[in-house]
Amino acid sequence: MIQLWRIFGDVVPLFFVISLIVVTLSVWRFRSQKTAWEQKVPKISLLLTMIAILLITVFPFYYIPDQPRVLNLVPFVGMYRLIVYSVDIEVPIRNILLNVLLFVPFGFFLSWSANQLSVRNITMTGLLFSFIIEVFQYVLPIGRSADIDDVILNTLGAFFGAVVWKGIEMYRKQSSASF
């Protein structure tokens, strides 16, 4: 946890400032519309989730002009190397779990805000969003690597988030039908 704070500690205040701005602007914008808060909350939550993901994956933004670009296009090679060559088993487990967990809220809030989309479409949207992030990490000289394993794990997280929301929806429909 201390390592995570060292890496992302600078992002936390920025996220809170951005969150405050987004919530304030959203309340101001939606106040004039006759939209129920049940429709506003998932959209605001999705936007904040996307901002948080971008802050975590693209920031801290260190400009490193001569930084060699690292690109892994072979699935599971990076995860395999991380597991086999890691001195501490917690490192690969943490890396894999955090990559999955990072996108669970994205899949959940996208499913909630666009309820008509299928789990497949939510998962594909998660794949696209993750792919765009990996392209940024490769193209921008920020000292990050682009890895197909991250895309796979992030997509899995978006899938899990969508499944959780669809499960909640099914439970709510069954509960309301029984009354």
ChimeraX attribute file (.defattr): number of C-alpha atoms within 10 A of each C-alpha:
attribute: neighborCount
match mode: 1-to-1
recipient: residues
	/A:1	6
	/A:2	8
	/A:3	8
	/A:4	8
	/A:5	11
	/A:6	9
	/A:7	13
	/A:8	16
	/A:9	13
	/A:10	13
	/A:11	15
	/A:12	14
	/A:13	11
	/A:14	13
	/A:15	16
	/A:16	13
	/A:17	10
	/A:18	15
	/A:19	19
	/A:20	13
	/A:21	12
	/A:22	17
	/A:23	16
	/A:24	12
	/A:25	12
	/A:26	15
	/A:27	15
	/A:28	11
	/A:29	10
	/A:30	14
	/A:31	12
	/A:32	8
	/A:33	9
	/A:34	7
	/A:35	10
	/A:36	10
	/A:37	12
	/A:38	10
	/A:39	12
	/A:40	14
	/A:41	16
	/A:42	18
	/A:43	18
	/A:44	18
	/A:45	21
	/A:46	20
	/A:47	18
	/A:48	22
	/A:49	21
	/A:50	17
	/A:51	16
	/A:52	22
	/A:53	19
	/A:54	15
	/A:55	18
	/A:56	17
	/A:57	18
	/A:58	18
	/A:59	17
	/A:60	16
	/A:61	14
	/A:62	12
	/A:63	11
	/A:64	12
	/A:65	10
	/A:66	8
	/A:67	12
	/A:68	12
	/A:69	15
	/A:70	12
	/A:71	15
	/A:72	14
	/A:73	11
	/A:74	10
	/A:75	14
	/A:76	16
	/A:77	14
	/A:78	17
	/A:79	18
	/A:80	13
	/A:81	11
	/A:82	18
	/A:83	18
	/A:84	12
	/A:85	11
	/A:86	12
	/A:87	10
	/A:88	11
	/A:89	12
	/A:90	11
	/A:91	13
	/A:92	20
	/A:93	14
	/A:94	11
	/A:95	16
	/A:96	18
	/A:97	14
	/A:98	16
	/A:99	20
	/A:100	22
	/A:101	18
	/A:102	20
	/A:103	27
	/A:104	25
	/A:105	23
	/A:106	32
	/A:107	31
	/A:108	25
	/A:109	26
	/A:110	26
	/A:111	28
	/A:112	24
	/A:113	18
	/A:114	13
	/A:115	15
	/A:116	9
	/A:117	14
	/A:118	14
	/A:119	22
	/A:120	13
	/A:121	15
	/A:122	25
	/A:123	27
	/A:124	16
	/A:125	18
	/A:126	26
	/A:127	23
	/A:128	14
	/A:129	21
	/A:130	24
	/A:131	20
	/A:132	13
	/A:133	19
	/A:134	22
	/A:135	15
	/A:136	18
	/A:137	22
	/A:138	19
	/A:139	13
	/A:140	19
	/A:141	18
	/A:142	19
	/A:143	19
	/A:144	24
	/A:145	19
	/A:146	20
	/A:147	23
	/A:148	20
	/A:149	20
	/A:150	26
	/A:151	23
	/A:152	18
	/A:153	23
	/A:154	29
	/A:155	29
	/A:156	21
	/A:157	27
	/A:158	33
	/A:159	27
	/A:160	22
	/A:161	27
	/A:162	30
	/A:163	21
	/A:164	18
	/A:165	20
	/A:166	18
	/A:167	12
	/A:168	13
	/A:169	15
	/A:170	12
	/A:171	12
	/A:172	12
	/A:173	11
	/A:174	11
	/A:175	10
	/A:176	9
	/A:177	8
	/A:178	7
	/A:179	5
